[in-house]
Amino acid sequence: MTTVDQPVDETFGKHIQRLRRERQLTQREVATKLDIDFTYLSKIENDRGEVPGEETVRKLADVLETDVEELLALAGRVPPELRKLAQENVEFARFLRRLPNVSDKELQDLYRQLKASTTSK
């Protein structure tokens, strides 16, 4: 279940906080389900310190019933396979470095092309 009303510039922490509140869960309830201290969850929600690791982000997505890929993206987590590919393939690394300068339309075109190529296999 993904939230449609996500503010455009919402931080990872504020996104987690909003989802938790929408689901009427306390910090203690969520922290218990994640097996973390509720004070750590408070720090996450208030954007203090590092964003949690991929495993914790995945658990958060499960507990908060939200899209894991969206949450990982908001957390700035990149799959290890992608990092490895960028280290091993110079052209791929160049492609990634160019992405921030690509227009929204060009990105949408890329998404459509990738989706078409993966569904036709």
Secondary structure, 3 states (H helix, E strand, C coil): CCCCCCCCCCCHHHHHHHHHHHCCCCHHHHHHHHCCCHHHHHHHHCCCCCCCCHHHHHHHHHHCCCCHHHHHHHHCCCCHHHHHHHHHCHHHHHHHHHHHHCCHHHHHHHHHHHHHHHHCC
